[in-house]
Amino acid sequence: MRRFTLIALAIVAAALLIFILDEEVVAQFDAGRRRLTVEKALHDFGQVEEGEIVSASFIIFNGTDEPVRIESARSDRADTKCNCSARLLPPGEHAKLEATLDTASLRGKVVRNISLAVHDPDRRELSFTLSVTVEPLLAFIQPFVFVGQLPKGASYSGKIRLVGKLAAEKKPSELTVETSVRGIEAFIVSRAGPRQELEMHYVLLPELRAGSFEEMITVAAENPSASAQLQLIGQKLGDITVHPDRLHFFSTDHAGEPSQTIEFTSEKTFHITGIEDAGGSLEYELLMLEEGKRYRLDVRLRNRSQANILGLLKVHTDLAEQPLIDIPVIGGSR
């Protein structure tokens, strides 16, 4: 009995010793898994004025037992420059990654990513992020205006406010205005009111060429240099009548195949020379109803169960006054 007890105690002692040794091995293993670490991988500059150059530093620590080679530092955009203070980082030492962001021509919330390529067994790359909110020196309250469809021979006028530091400091005569095409005119005026605010008046003239347009108006200032751009989007109707002028595909019944028909008519002789489906979700067939005068386009969905459709059908013609007709496409299954 005594012998049995001694054997049992020996087994328990051996098991306890193995457990203790295992714990020590695990502790040594975990202690050996020291890594290359970053003190802080994100820097937010907060709100700055357009044109400022902002800088940030990131600290990298080599917690491994071996030197780590830093191979390269690169940013995802040309306006961000970065450089690391060391190419070979010894164990227990720090390196500094310097990054600068030029906010010229940037607006609103901006995020830039930086990658640091390293020669380390655990990780091949360290990632860093810069974020900043840029207040523009000069901008429109919105970057574009949807004009819609303009009848043949019609004009269109509108106005839009300028914002930013220079909009409050500059006079209309100190700003230049340029338009991207003939048929659009624009000028700057001071708004009446307690605050001196500037606004731009613009006019689309009757001689604006027929067809779809995405034209730009640019307002520029000097000392300091800044600019604001407004995009006018719409369609000027010409000699070709399009009905309907857009496609809607909404279906609650997947058993049927939604389809639409568009007719193109004109008193002038014209031919449809090509059709492009910018969204890639349509199938179509062009039929000539009357040579050079009347055409029909039958359009249907490739996938009738497609959840969301937002596209553009581009119809090309040989009529110089109306070479392109854009037909918006929206829809989806419900």
Summary of the structure (lengths in Angstrom):
residues: 334
radius of gyration: 33.3
end to end distance: 82.2
largest distance: 118.9
contacts: 949
relative contact order: 0.10
helix: 12%
strand: 55%
